[in-house]
Amino acid sequence: MTDAEQAARFQADKDRKLANYRYMNRFVPRGQVLFTGSSLMEGFPVTEYCLNEGLPPAYNRGIGGYTTDEFLAAIDVMLLDPAPAKVFMNIGTNDIHLWPDGTDWLERLEGQLRRILTILRASLPDTQVYLMAYYPVNPVCPQARDNKALLVRTNANVDRANLRVQALAEEFGVHYIDVNDGLKDAEGNLKAERTTDGMHMDAEAYRSVFERLRPYL
């Protein structure tokens, strides 16, 4: 399969997920808990964990591969239409890359997140907003071999991005949540036994995240 064919298949998969979410939103009661973002949110089995703990239902609207551009283009489906009482967002890690035109990724990411928050505040002023810190990565574990994304998505860059997210949370008067302590090894990397490719995590890692999110749910 050529690179172009792979890209087309990946885009078709994202489009299919968005269409499914658009349909599913018709059946979501308003005023619930929403988790939204890219693959690091899509992989979070938060619905199962909430049901098991007898917590209010939480709906997941993550789509793997989504950038902030795609999120903004689909913000009605991904965020606004469900009209949640609480929303937990993790979107932007796919923006941590080198732009061909030389645009600084960090400045661009901050601007994109500001646009999302501005729309959210104008459309759903009563929604409680929780910006989640981006998770650590592990560029040295065997699973990360040939993962070129980790050349730029380093823990140093993740930390830089998280500082901007925290500052935006303060600016907009929303919550910033860092639940990463249980995910890191002694060197500050994502635990090797909890990742599939140096970036994405297994269900046990998400259980650690869930336990630290419990007070907010």
N, C-alpha and C positions, 0 to 999 in steps of 0.2 A: 504494500500500500504506500502510495506517495505521501509526502508531507501535506500536499494540498487535499488529498482524499481524507487523511486523518483529521485535518482541520475542519473539513466540511462535515465529517461524521460527528466531531466534538460539538460543533455549532448546532447540528440537528438535535443532538442529545439535550443541549441546554434549552433549545426552543421547545422541545417536547416537555421538559420539566416545567417550564414557565406556563405552557398551555394547561398542564395538569393542575398547577397551583391556581391559575385563573378560574378553572372549573371548581376546584375544591373550596375556594373562598366563598362560594355561594352558600356553603353549608356550615361556615364557621360563625358561631355566635360572636357578636361584637363584645368588646370589653374583656377579652381573655388575655393570656400571656403569649407573646410571639417571640420566637428566636429567628433571626434572619441574617443572611450574609452569603458567603461563598462556601467552598467545600469544607472548611473547618467548622462551619455551622451545619452544613448538610449532614456531616458524619456524626453529629451529636445526637445520641438516642434519648433526648430529653423527655420526649413523650412517654416512653416506657418507664423512665426513672420517676417521673412525676406520678404516674398512675400507681406504681408500686409503693410509693410513699404516701399515697392519699392526698397529694397536693393538687391545687387547681390545674386543669389541663393546660398544656403548653403546645403550641403549634410551631412546626419547623418549616421555614421557607428559605432554606439554603440551596444554592445551586453551585456545584463545583465549577471552577474556572471563572466565575464572575469577577469582573473588575468593577470599580466604582462607576465607570461609564455605563456598563450594562445595568448595574443596579439602579442608577438614576433613570435610565430609559424604561425600566420596568418597576419603578417605585410604587405605582398603584397596586400592582399584584403582590409585590414583595413586602409591602409595609402598610400602605394607606388603606386599602380596601378592607382588611381584617379589623381595622380600627381598634387595636389592642389597648388594654388598660396599662400594660407594661410591655416594653419591647427591649430585647437584648440583641445588640448588633455586633457582628464581627465581620466587617467588610473592608478590604483594602490591601490585604497581603499580596494579592495578584498585581497590585500597582507598584510593588517594590521591584522594579527592574529598570534597566537602562533604556531611556527613550531615544530612538534614532535621531530625533531632531535636537538632542542635547538638553531637553527640558529636565530640570531637577525633579526627580521622582518625589522627594519629600515635600517640596513646596506644592507640587501638583496634588499629591494625596491630601494634604491639609485643605487645599481649596475645594477638592471634591467632597470631603467630609463636611466642610462648612456648608456646602450647597445642600447636602442631604439633611443636615440638622435644621437648616433654615426652612426647607420645605416641610419637614416633620413638625416643627414648632408652629408653623402657620396653619397646617392642615389638621393636626391633632394636638392642640395646646394642652389638653389635660392628660395626655399619655405620659407615664413615667418612663424615662429613657435611661438605659444602661449601656454605656459603651464598654465593651470588653477589651482588655489588653490583648494584643496579638501574642500568640503562643511562641515559645522558644522553638528552635530547630536543632537538628543534630547533623552537621556536615561530615562527621568522621565515622559514623556507624556504617556497617557493611551495606545496609539497605539503601544508603544515600549514594552509592556508587553510580556515576553517570547522571546524577540529578543536577543539571546545569542551573536550575533555578536557585540553588543554594550558593552559587557564586556571588549573587547579589543579595539574596534573602539570608543574610547572616544574622547572628544574634546581635551584633553591634547595630546593624540597621534596624532590626526589629525594636531594639531598645530606643533608638532615635525616634522611630515612628510612634512608639508608645508614649514618649514624652509629649509629642504633638497631640495625640489623642487625649491625654490627660489635660492638657492646656485647653483644648476645645471643650471638654466636659465642663471645666470651670467657667469658660466664657459663656456657654449656653445654659449654665445652671442645671446640668444633668449629672448623672452618676458615672463614675469611672471605676471599673472593677478589674483588679489584677488577681487572678486565681492561679498564677503560674508556679507558685512555690512547690506544689506537690508533683509537678511535671519535670522538674530539673534534676540532673545528676550533680555530682560534686563540682563539676567544671562549669555548670550553668547551661549545659546542653539539654535538649529534650532527651529523656531517658531512652536509651537504645531499644530496650525491650518493649517500649510502648509506642514505637513508630513503625510505619510500613515503608517509608521512603525518605526519612529524615525530616519530613514536614507534617505529614498527616498522622493521626493518632488512632489507637484502637479503643474499644469500648471501656476498657479498664482505666485508661487515661482520662476519658470523659467522665468516668465515675468520680475521679478526684476533682475534676472541675465542678461537677454537680454538687458535691458535698460542700464546696466553698461558696456555691451560689445559693444554697438552701435558704440562708437568712433573707434573701431578696425575693424569693418565690412565694 
